[in-house]
Amino acid sequence: MAGAAIENRIYSRLANSTEITGITSNIYWGYLPETFSYPAVVISRISGVREHCMGSDPDLTHSRFQVTAWADEPEDVTTLATAIKATLDRWSSSTDFPYVLESLRDNEVPAYEETDAGAYRTCGVHIDYIVHHRESTA
């Protein structure tokens, strides 16, 4: 998959965060599997916009990721979302490729799920990030 390196960086950052792994080790790409347990984190790459200049391309990409915290109870969602924000907000790294210039939280939206009784409760939070990164070492 083109651009898979940045996906690996985001996944590794979340999976190696002691704040997150102290809550859950259930981190998935794209969607929750049919069988899973709460709490869980789902990561999706929404887009990858590349910079273009006259006569050359500066090799900068602005990727939008959505990281969703899921849990049984609203308090647990809040705790997991706080750990995600502590891990990804303003993150930058030039120690591994691709270089992450900065990860910026762009939006946050609650997710709702209907209960058996027909009521709605908050059980998730979608957190959007714009990750500015370089696609190559050049």
C-alpha positions in Angstrom: 0.0 0.0 0.0 1.4 3.4 -0.9 2.1 5.5 2.1 2.0 2.4 4.4 5.1 3.6 6.3 3.2 6.5 7.9 0.4 4.1 8.9 3.0 1.9 10.6 4.5 5.0 12.4 1.0 5.9 13.8 0.2 2.4 14.8 3.6 1.9 16.5 3.2 5.2 18.3 -0.1 4.2 19.8 0.8 0.5 20.4 4.0 1.5 22.3 2.4 4.2 24.4 2.3 3.1 28.1 -0.7 5.5 28.6 -2.7 3.5 26.0 -1.4 0.0 26.7 -2.2 0.6 30.4 -5.8 0.8 29.2 -6.0 -1.6 26.2 -3.9 -3.5 23.7 -6.8 -3.7 21.3 -5.7 -1.4 18.4 -7.2 -2.0 15.0 -6.9 -0.6 11.5 -10.1 0.5 9.7 -12.9 -1.1 11.8 -13.6 -3.1 14.8 -13.4 -6.9 14.1 -16.6 -8.9 14.5 -15.3 -10.3 17.8 -13.4 -7.9 20.1 -13.5 -6.6 23.6 -13.8 -3.0 24.9 -11.9 -0.8 25.3 -10.5 -0.5 21.8 -8.9 1.9 19.4 -9.5 2.1 15.7 -7.2 4.0 13.3 -8.2 5.1 9.8 -6.3 7.1 7.2 -8.8 9.5 5.6 -6.5 11.2 3.1 -3.0 12.1 2.2 -2.6 15.4 0.5 0.8 16.1 -1.1 2.5 19.4 -1.5 3.2 20.6 -5.0 5.4 23.5 -6.2 6.3 24.9 -9.6 9.0 22.8 -11.1 9.5 20.4 -8.1 7.7 18.6 -5.3 9.0 19.2 -1.8 8.1 15.6 -0.6 5.7 16.8 2.1 2.4 15.1 2.8 -0.4 16.1 5.1 -2.3 13.0 6.0 -5.6 13.0 7.9 -6.1 10.2 10.3 -9.1 9.4 12.5 -8.4 7.7 15.7 -11.5 6.4 17.6 -11.7 5.4 21.2 -14.4 2.8 22.0 -15.4 1.6 25.5 -18.4 0.3 27.4 -18.8 3.4 29.5 -18.5 7.1 28.8 -15.9 7.6 31.6 -13.7 4.8 30.0 -14.0 6.5 26.6 -12.9 9.8 28.1 -9.9 8.1 29.8 -8.9 6.3 26.6 -9.4 9.5 24.4 -7.2 11.5 26.9 -4.4 8.9 26.5 -4.7 9.1 22.7 -4.4 12.8 22.8 -1.4 12.7 25.2 0.3 10.3 22.7 -0.4 12.0 19.4 -0.9 15.8 20.2 2.0 17.8 18.8 4.1 14.6 18.3 7.1 15.0 16.0 9.9 12.6 15.3 12.9 12.5 13.0 14.5 9.4 14.5 12.7 6.9 12.2 11.4 7.1 8.6 9.0 8.6 7.5 9.8 11.7 9.4 6.8 13.1 11.3 7.1 16.9 11.3 4.1 17.4 13.5 0.8 15.7 14.5 -2.0 18.2 15.0 -5.4 17.4 16.5 -8.0 18.9 14.2 -11.4 17.7 15.3 -13.2 15.7 17.9 -16.7 14.2 17.6 -18.6 11.9 20.0 -19.8 8.6 18.5 -23.2 7.2 19.6 -24.5 3.7 19.7 -28.1 2.6 20.3 -28.8 0.4 23.4 -31.2 -2.5 23.4 -33.8 -0.2 25.1 -33.6 2.2 22.1 -31.8 5.0 24.0 -28.5 6.5 22.8 -25.3 6.7 24.9 -21.8 7.9 24.1 -19.5 5.0 23.7 -16.8 6.4 21.4 -14.9 9.5 20.4 -13.6 10.1 16.9 -10.4 12.2 17.1 -9.0 13.6 13.8 -5.4 14.4 13.3 -3.5 16.1 10.5 0.0 14.5 10.4 2.6 16.5 8.4 5.3 14.1 7.3 8.0 13.4 4.7 7.5 10.5 2.4 11.2 9.9 1.6 14.6 10.5 3.1 15.6 12.8 0.2 
